[in-house]
Amino acid sequence: MERQVDFDRKVVGEAEVDSEDASLWKSVLQKAVRRGMTEKAMFAAYKLVSLNSWSCWKRLIVIADEDVGQPDAIVAVDVLYRKFMALKKNDKEKKLSWDMNRCVVCAAKILAESPKDRRADEFLELVDAMKKRKEDKELEKRRNELESVPDEALDMHTLQGKKMGRGNLFWYEVSSETVNKTEAYEKWHKWFQPLMVQLAKEKKVKG
């Protein structure tokens, strides 16, 4: 068996080869996905699943929400994992089949070619930094911004909003407002919202 070398250039013993190999290919896989190196990512996934299928899928699932952050890619990886597990359960020979390998390679391909958005993971890093470095003025400013409660949140669904006397009118005029509407909803909302505001005003007058 060929001797393996870790990142510190230390020779890894034969008993440790598989675990060190797996950690190496996990790193190759994730870095290849981040850089959009599709074939490298596919090959790394192919290598990793042969060493440890659980470790491979765990890494692919982590990459999906850590580095990619796109809902279609996250769902696709989950579906491929479920398909892989179904194939594995029904495989009497208990070995990696062509179809099982294709699931892994396809997941890596999807992730590598997807747009990347690491904000979810980096936001947790920001929160962690705010907790640990309370003396930092920039982090304190950011923390205060995040901890502030917007006025629209104080509606009839909160105790504070109820104490302020906010009911359906505030809900339809302020709290229920959305951005990034679909074209169909935009059309509907232009008709629906004024109607509900008027009904809420009439109810308030009668009350």
C-alpha angles and dihedrals in degrees: 000000000000115000114248126217124207127214091276090056091247118144111247118222120243092249090058099044097099096049093045091045091051093050090049095051091045088058093045090050095051096044091048091052092049091053096043093244095153102181093043090051092048092050092046090052090048090052094044096049089054089055099042122350094194092051090049095052093042089056094046091051091049092048090051094064100023101050108012104034094182116134095220092053093046091051092044092055091048092051092048090049091052090048090049091051092048090052091046092051092052096043108105093190091058094220136113110281129201090257093050092051090049090057091055096044091046091052091052091048093052092049095046093050096043123099110262127235117168096175095113093058095037091049089059088052088052092050090048090051091049090054095048101038105044092154093064109105096207092050091045090054091049092047092052090051092052095044094050115106114229117228093240090063091064096080136128091289091069130064089233092053093049090052088053090055095244115158140149095324094059089043095055096038099043123357100049094051116120137189129216092038121184115250091249093050092046089057092046094045094055088061101034102045099056090047094053092044090054092048091049091051092049091049091049092051093048091046 
